[in-house]
């Protein structure tokens, strides 16, 4: 009985190229939705209105410099208990915001480090500790 010849050799299959650098985390879907980012931006705007109003009320009594310093100290204290506020007192250009102002874009970036957590509640809690 004749034996069938072996099938022709095929080209070796290569694994797909890696999409991320070695040791890097795999790419995932964005942690924050567009609605979350808009809500955080709105909360940041509301916080800024409250911060400016507080500064306006305090400045005639204790001076503008002292009121700014007090608001900056409040932000510094809140950063110790709320990690989402880490480095939010730096502007995108690298300047220190020494009046308690919060850079919302950096806040959103920080929130991406907390996947699966209720980001809006985290922001509300952190801002409530500031005011």
MOLIN-V32867 format. One record per residue. N is the residue number from 0. SS is DSSP state (~ for helix, > for strand, _ for the rest). PHI is phi as a letter, one per 20 degrees, with the letter a starting at -180 (none if undefined). Layout:
n = {N	N}
ss = {SS	SS}
phi = {PHI	PHI}
This chain:
n = {0	1	2	3	4	5	6	7	8	9	10	11	12	13	14	15	16	17	18	19	20	21	22	23	24	25	26	27	28	29	30	31	32	33	34	35	36	37	38	39	40	41	42	43	44	45	46	47	48	49	50	51	52	53	54	55	56	57	58	59	60	61	62	63	64	65	66	67	68	69	70	71	72	73	74	75	76	77	78	79	80	81	82	83	84	85	86	87	88	89	90	91	92	93	94	95	96	97	98	99	100	101	102	103	104	105	106	107	108	109	110	111	112	113	114	115	116	117	118	119	120	121	122	123	124	125	126	127	128	129	130}
ss = {_	_	_	_	_	_	_	_	_	_	_	_	_	_	_	_	_	_	_	_	_	_	_	_	_	_	_	_	_	_	_	_	_	~	~	~	~	~	~	~	~	~	~	~	~	~	~	~	~	~	~	~	~	~	~	~	~	~	~	~	~	~	_	~	~	~	~	~	~	~	~	~	~	~	~	~	~	~	~	~	~	_	~	~	~	_	_	_	_	>	_	_	_	_	_	>	_	_	_	_	_	_	_	~	~	~	~	~	~	~	~	_	_	_	_	_	_	_	~	~	~	~	~	~	~	~	~	~	~	~	_}
phi = {none	f	e	f	f	f	f	f	f	d	f	f	e	e	f	f	f	f	e	c	f	g	n	e	f	f	f	c	f	g	f	d	e	f	f	f	f	f	f	f	f	f	f	f	f	f	f	f	f	f	f	f	f	f	f	f	f	f	g	f	e	d	n	f	f	f	f	f	f	f	f	f	f	f	f	f	f	f	f	f	d	c	f	f	e	f	l	f	e	d	f	f	e	n	e	f	e	e	c	n	f	d	e	f	f	f	f	f	f	f	f	f	e	c	f	m	d	f	f	f	f	f	f	f	f	f	f	f	f	f	d}
